[in-house]
Amino acid sequence: MFEHLATEQRNEKTKHLDGMTTREILHVMNEEDQAAVVAVSKQLDCIEKIVHLVIAAFRRGGRLIYVGAGTSGRLGLLDAVECPPTFGTEPSMVQAILAGGIKAVSRAVEGAEDDEEAAVRDLQAAGLTKNDIVIGIAASGRTPYVVSALRYAKQIGASTGSIACNKGAVISQYADAAVEIETGPEVLTGSTRLKAGTAQKMVLNMISTASMVGIGKVYGNWMVDVQATNEKLKERAKRIMMETTGVSAEEASRYYEQANGEVKTAIVMILRQCGYEEAKERLQQAEGFVRKALE
């Protein structure tokens, strides 16, 4: 069943990989990665549809849940864990479920990707509801764990999306919006952690970032909901305030304290010359969008 998958074919450019020089190996890998970027560009319409579904889920109080096995699952987890520090989201708002559980993060769990019943149990344990969106990630496009997860999500009325690296992917059949990136044969035959993984990471970057912009987590191109959990991030928060409002470092520090470390609130306080409560009210009425709160 795998012989027809493009990601499992031999790459004509690397049939003599073991006889290449290090420089030649690096050159062909870089060349193939560039092809992955082009492949992603051909799926922008489909990626846009997923982003709109994610934004809609967030607006109705739902969550984004990535589901995958192996490398695909770990890439989903990587994207999920970066959302709280970058966008100030609750950890549950964007999360990842991996075949085999948390132990699958650091080592392969044999047979986990074939366990269809486990996918249903894992989503039930996460309390999946119709307000959520589940995005299945599978380079092959046919991983049983991911197929089962998407099928269950549709059964209970949740929105669904999929990311595969082969055309005609099985998981696409259970997705409201399906992304099929034709990355083709890998440099190392069948090793989809390479070009396919690179393409999946790019798509996940797009989905989470564009969705966060769509719910007001960004002002200009600044991450104004950044959670300053260490000194580096506190300084970044103050620099954002300085860049967006033109205040001095001293003023930024003062407003940062007055706004209880809330960068968006501080920006509105400065630019509208108002107090904390009014700034919060403006942001609430603007559904979190700084630009609207300043009007």
C-alpha positions in Angstrom: 0.0 0.0 0.0 3.0 2.3 0.4 4.6 1.7 -3.0 2.2 4.2 -4.7 3.0 7.0 -2.2 5.3 9.7 -3.7 7.0 10.2 -0.3 8.1 6.5 -0.3 9.6 6.5 -3.8 13.4 6.6 -4.5 14.8 10.1 -5.3 16.6 9.9 -8.6 19.0 12.6 -7.5 20.3 10.6 -4.5 20.5 7.0 -5.7 24.2 7.1 -5.0 23.9 9.1 -1.7 26.5 6.9 0.0 29.0 7.8 -2.7 28.5 11.5 -2.5 30.9 14.0 -0.8 29.6 15.8 2.2 29.2 19.0 0.2 27.2 17.2 -2.5 24.9 15.7 0.1 24.3 19.1 1.7 23.7 20.7 -1.7 21.1 18.2 -2.8 19.3 18.4 0.6 19.2 22.2 0.4 17.9 21.9 -3.2 15.1 19.5 -2.2 14.1 21.7 0.8 13.6 24.6 -1.6 11.3 22.3 -3.6 9.3 21.9 -0.4 8.8 25.6 -0.1 7.4 25.7 -3.7 5.1 22.7 -2.9 3.6 24.6 0.1 3.0 27.7 -2.0 0.7 25.7 -4.2 -1.5 24.9 -1.3 -2.2 28.4 0.0 -5.9 28.3 -0.8 -6.3 25.2 1.2 -4.3 26.5 4.1 -6.4 29.6 4.1 -9.5 27.5 4.5 -8.0 25.8 7.6 -7.0 29.1 9.1 -10.6 30.4 8.7 -11.9 27.3 10.4 -9.4 27.7 13.3 -10.4 31.4 13.8 -14.0 30.4 13.8 -13.3 27.7 16.5 -11.5 30.2 18.7 -14.3 32.7 18.4 -16.8 30.2 19.6 -14.6 29.3 22.6 -13.2 26.2 21.0 -9.7 24.8 20.8 -7.2 23.8 18.1 -6.1 20.2 18.6 -3.3 18.7 16.4 -3.3 14.9 16.1 -0.4 13.0 14.7 2.0 10.1 15.0 5.8 10.1 15.0 7.4 13.1 13.4 4.1 14.6 12.4 2.8 14.4 15.9 5.9 16.0 17.3 5.8 18.8 14.9 2.2 19.5 16.0 3.3 19.5 19.6 6.2 21.9 18.8 3.7 24.4 17.3 1.3 24.0 20.2 3.8 24.6 23.0 5.1 27.8 21.4 1.7 29.4 21.4 1.4 30.4 25.1 4.7 32.2 25.3 4.3 33.8 21.9 0.7 34.8 21.9 -0.3 34.6 25.6 -2.8 31.8 25.0 -3.9 29.4 27.7 -2.0 26.0 27.3 -5.3 24.3 26.5 -6.2 26.6 23.6 -3.7 25.0 21.2 -2.7 21.4 22.0 -1.3 18.3 20.4 -2.3 14.7 20.9 0.4 12.1 19.9 -0.1 8.4 19.1 1.5 6.7 22.0 1.1 9.6 24.4 3.7 11.9 25.9 6.4 9.2 25.9 6.2 9.2 22.1 7.8 12.7 22.2 11.3 11.3 23.0 11.1 7.7 21.5 9.1 5.7 19.1 6.2 3.8 20.5 5.8 0.7 18.3 2.3 0.1 16.9 0.8 3.3 18.3 0.1 4.8 14.9 -2.1 1.8 14.0 -4.3 2.0 17.2 -7.5 3.5 15.9 -9.4 2.9 19.2 -6.7 4.8 21.1 -7.3 7.9 18.9 -10.9 8.0 20.0 -10.0 7.5 23.7 -7.4 10.2 23.5 -9.8 12.7 22.1 -12.5 11.8 24.6 -9.9 12.2 27.4 -9.2 15.7 26.0 -12.9 16.5 26.2 -13.4 17.1 22.5 -16.5 19.1 21.7 -18.2 20.4 18.6 -16.7 23.8 19.3 -13.2 22.5 18.7 -11.2 21.9 15.5 -9.0 18.9 15.0 -6.2 19.0 12.5 -4.8 15.6 11.5 -1.1 15.6 10.4 0.3 12.6 8.5 3.0 12.7 5.8 1.7 9.5 4.2 -1.9 10.7 4.5 -3.1 7.4 5.7 -2.0 6.9 9.3 -4.8 4.8 11.0 -4.5 6.7 14.3 -5.0 10.1 12.5 -7.8 8.8 10.3 -9.7 7.5 13.3 -9.2 10.8 15.1 -10.6 12.8 12.3 -13.5 10.4 11.7 -14.5 10.7 15.4 -14.2 14.5 15.4 -16.6 14.7 12.4 -19.0 12.3 14.2 -19.4 14.7 17.1 -19.6 17.8 15.0 -16.1 19.3 15.5 -14.4 21.1 12.6 -11.6 19.1 10.9 -8.5 19.9 8.8 -5.7 17.7 7.5 -2.1 18.1 6.4 -0.6 15.3 4.2 2.3 15.2 1.8 0.7 13.0 -0.8 -2.1 13.5 -3.2 -5.4 11.6 -2.7 -4.7 11.2 1.0 -7.1 9.1 3.1 -7.2 11.8 5.8 -8.4 14.3 3.3 -11.7 12.4 3.1 -12.5 13.3 6.8 -11.4 17.0 6.6 -13.5 20.1 6.1 -10.3 21.6 4.6 -7.5 19.4 3.4 -3.9 20.4 2.6 -2.0 18.0 0.3 1.6 19.1 -0.2 3.3 17.2 -3.0 6.8 17.1 -1.6 7.8 14.0 -3.5 10.6 11.4 -2.9 12.9 12.1 0.0 16.7 12.4 -0.1 16.8 9.4 2.2 14.1 7.1 0.9 11.0 7.1 3.0 12.5 9.4 5.7 9.6 11.9 5.9 11.2 13.8 8.8 13.2 15.5 6.0 11.4 17.4 3.2 7.9 16.4 4.2 8.6 17.4 7.8 9.9 20.7 6.6 6.8 21.4 4.6 4.5 20.3 7.5 6.4 22.7 9.8 5.9 25.6 7.4 2.2 24.9 7.2 1.8 24.7 10.9 3.6 28.0 11.3 1.2 29.6 8.9 -1.9 28.1 10.5 -1.1 29.1 14.1 0.4 32.6 13.3 -2.3 33.6 10.8 -5.0 32.4 13.2 -3.6 34.4 16.1 -3.4 37.5 13.9 -7.1 36.8 13.1 -8.2 37.0 16.8 -6.2 40.1 17.7 -3.0 38.7 19.2 -0.9 40.9 17.0 -0.5 44.7 16.5 1.4 45.6 13.4 3.9 42.7 13.3 4.5 42.8 17.1 3.4 39.9 19.4 1.6 42.2 21.8 0.2 39.3 23.9 3.7 38.0 24.7 3.9 36.5 28.2 6.9 38.0 29.9 7.9 35.0 32.0 11.6 35.9 32.2 13.9 38.9 32.0 14.5 38.6 28.3 10.8 38.6 27.5 10.2 41.5 29.9 12.7 43.5 28.0 11.1 42.5 24.7 7.7 43.6 26.0 9.1 47.0 26.9 10.8 47.3 23.6 7.6 46.5 21.8 5.9 49.3 23.8 8.7 51.7 22.9 8.6 50.8 19.2 4.8 51.0 18.9 4.3 54.2 20.9 7.6 56.1 20.8 7.9 56.4 24.5 11.3 56.3 26.3 12.6 53.2 28.1 11.8 54.8 31.4 8.2 55.6 30.4 7.8 52.1 28.9 8.8 50.6 32.3 6.4 52.8 34.1 3.5 52.0 31.9 4.4 48.3 31.9 4.0 48.3 35.7 0.8 50.3 35.6 -0.7 47.9 33.0 0.2 44.9 35.2 2.6 43.6 32.5 -0.2 43.6 29.8 1.5 45.0 26.7 -1.7 45.6 24.7 -3.3 47.4 27.6 -0.1 49.6 28.0 -0.1 50.5 24.4 -3.7 51.7 24.4 -3.0 53.6 27.7 -0.1 55.4 26.1 -1.6 56.1 22.6 -5.1 57.1 23.9 -3.7 58.8 27.0 -6.2 56.9 29.3 -6.1 54.9 32.4 -5.9 51.1 32.9 -9.7 50.5 33.2 -10.6 52.5 30.1 -7.8 50.8 28.1 -9.2 47.4 29.2 -12.7 48.4 28.3 -11.6 49.6 24.8 -9.8 46.3 24.2 -12.8 44.3 25.3 -15.1 46.2 23.0 -12.6 45.8 20.2 -12.4 42.0 20.8 -8.8 42.2 21.6 -7.6 44.1 18.5 -5.3 47.0 19.5 -5.8 48.8 16.2 -9.6 48.9 16.7 -9.2 49.8 20.4 -7.3 52.9 19.3 -10.0 54.2 17.0 
